[in-house]
Amino acid sequence: MSNVIIRVGGLHTIAGDLPDFRPTHFIGILDPDTPAPAAYEHEPHARESLLLRFHDRESALEGGPQLPHVQQIWDFVGTAYGAARQRPVRLFVHCHAGASRSTATAYLALVHRHGIAAADAAFEELLKVTNKPWPNRRVVALADEMLAAGGKLLLPLDAYREANPNRLRAYLRLHMLRGAKDAAYAEALGTAKWKNFER
């Protein structure tokens, strides 16, 4: 059993996640123009942190995920697993909604645990770690290319998407409805931008 516990969150949960989970390792993924949330000030010296900034896009558009981002994620996760040989590690990953960029990152962390040949098992564990994820396919594709996995990382993701074609739309609609009732929630997630957002 791994000595690394993984949790995924979003901007709507992070204020409670950090003091509750108290991560030893932390990956934050924000849009380039989004200020760091105030929650980052909670015990920042008690964890190793990686902050990345790129949009949640699945094409090669400027501002979306690029290979250097994925390399940084992989290397940081490797550092976390290295630390786990000496002590328990709690890895927390967040993006905006906790559905796409962060779940793709968590998937890569689980691939690190299970190995490329067991990507199916890694994805199955992701479904236990997260709630109805929609991992960013470009992040996973870049990792697949970087690791010379020959499509093995994409197979379980694509099968999942084919089986759940409306999941992302329903998830975003839920956030937008809640944001319409709660201005602070909408501001934290930036739901006003989603209406015209192209992935």
HUBEL-V347912 format. One record per residue. N is the residue number from 1. RES is the residue in three letters. D_FIRST is the distance of its C-alpha to the first C-alpha in Angstrom with 1 decimal. Layout:
N;RES;D_FIRST, N;RES;D_FIRST
This chain:
1;MET;0.0, 2;SER;3.8, 3;ASN;6.6, 4;VAL;8.8, 5;ILE;10.3, 6;ILE;13.0, 7;ARG;16.3, 8;VAL;19.5, 9;GLY;23.0, 10;GLY;26.7, 11;LEU;29.8, 12;HIS;30.6, 13;THR;27.4, 14;ILE;26.8, 15;ALA;29.2, 16;GLY;27.0, 17;ASP;23.6, 18;LEU;24.0, 19;PRO;25.1, 20;ASP;22.7, 21;PHE;19.5, 22;ARG;20.7, 23;PRO;18.8, 24;THR;18.3, 25;HIS;18.6, 26;PHE;20.9, 27;ILE;22.3, 28;GLY;25.6, 29;ILE;27.5, 30;LEU;31.1, 31;ASP;34.3, 32;PRO;36.5, 33;ASP;39.1, 34;THR;36.8, 35;PRO;37.0, 36;ALA;33.8, 37;PRO;33.2, 38;ALA;34.2, 39;ALA;30.6, 40;TYR;29.8, 41;GLU;31.8, 42;HIS;29.3, 43;GLU;27.9, 44;PRO;27.9, 45;HIS;27.7, 46;ALA;24.4, 47;ARG;22.4, 48;GLU;22.5, 49;SER;24.1, 50;LEU;25.1, 51;LEU;27.9, 52;LEU;29.0, 53;ARG;32.1, 54;PHE;32.8, 55;HIS;34.0, 56;ASP;32.1, 57;ARG;33.9, 58;GLU;33.0, 59;SER;36.1, 60;ALA;37.0, 61;LEU;39.1, 62;GLU;39.6, 63;GLY;37.4, 64;GLY;34.4, 65;PRO;31.2, 66;GLN;31.9, 67;LEU;30.1, 68;PRO;30.1, 69;HIS;28.2, 70;VAL;25.5, 71;GLN;25.4, 72;GLN;25.1, 73;ILE;22.1, 74;TRP;20.3, 75;ASP;21.2, 76;PHE;20.3, 77;VAL;16.8, 78;GLY;16.6, 79;THR;17.8, 80;ALA;15.1, 81;TYR;12.3, 82;GLY;14.7, 83;ALA;15.0, 84;ALA;11.4, 85;ARG;11.9, 86;GLN;14.3, 87;ARG;13.4, 88;PRO;11.5, 89;VAL;12.6, 90;ARG;14.0, 91;LEU;15.4, 92;PHE;18.3, 93;VAL;20.4, 94;HIS;23.8, 95;CYS;26.9, 96;HIS;29.9, 97;ALA;29.1, 98;GLY;25.3, 99;ALA;25.7, 100;SER;26.2, 101;ARG;25.7, 102;SER;22.8, 103;THR;21.0, 104;ALA;21.8, 105;THR;20.2, 106;ALA;17.0, 107;TYR;17.0, 108;LEU;17.5, 109;ALA;14.6, 110;LEU;12.4, 111;VAL;14.4, 112;HIS;13.5, 113;ARG;9.8, 114;HIS;10.7, 115;GLY;14.0, 116;ILE;17.5, 117;ALA;17.9, 118;ALA;15.2, 119;ALA;16.8, 120;ASP;17.3, 121;ALA;13.7, 122;ALA;13.4, 123;PHE;16.5, 124;GLU;15.5, 125;GLU;12.7, 126;LEU;15.4, 127;LEU;17.6, 128;LYS;15.3, 129;VAL;15.0, 130;THR;18.8, 131;ASN;22.0, 132;LYS;24.1, 133;PRO;23.3, 134;TRP;25.8, 135;PRO;24.3, 136;ASN;27.0, 137;ARG;27.8, 138;ARG;29.4, 139;VAL;26.4, 140;VAL;24.4, 141;ALA;27.4, 142;LEU;27.8, 143;ALA;24.2, 144;ASP;24.7, 145;GLU;27.9, 146;MET;26.6, 147;LEU;23.8, 148;ALA;26.3, 149;ALA;24.0, 150;GLY;27.1, 151;GLY;26.5, 152;LYS;23.0, 153;LEU;21.7, 154;LEU;24.8, 155;LEU;24.8, 156;PRO;22.3, 157;LEU;23.8, 158;ASP;27.3, 159;ALA;26.7, 160;TYR;25.4, 161;ARG;28.4, 162;GLU;30.8, 163;ALA;29.5, 164;ASN;29.8, 165;PRO;32.8, 166;ASN;33.9, 167;ARG;30.6, 168;LEU;31.2, 169;ARG;34.9, 170;ALA;34.2, 171;TYR;31.6, 172;LEU;34.1, 173;ARG;36.9, 174;LEU;35.0, 175;HIS;34.6, 176;MET;38.3, 177;LEU;39.5, 178;ARG;37.8, 179;GLY;39.1, 180;ALA;42.5, 181;LYS;42.4, 182;ASP;40.7, 183;ALA;42.1, 184;ALA;39.5, 185;TYR;36.7, 186;ALA;38.7, 187;GLU;39.3, 188;ALA;35.7, 189;LEU;34.6, 190;GLY;37.8, 191;THR;38.4, 192;ALA;42.0, 193;LYS;41.1, 194;TRP;39.2, 195;LYS;42.4, 196;ASN;43.5, 197;PHE;40.2, 198;GLU;39.8, 199;ARG;36.5
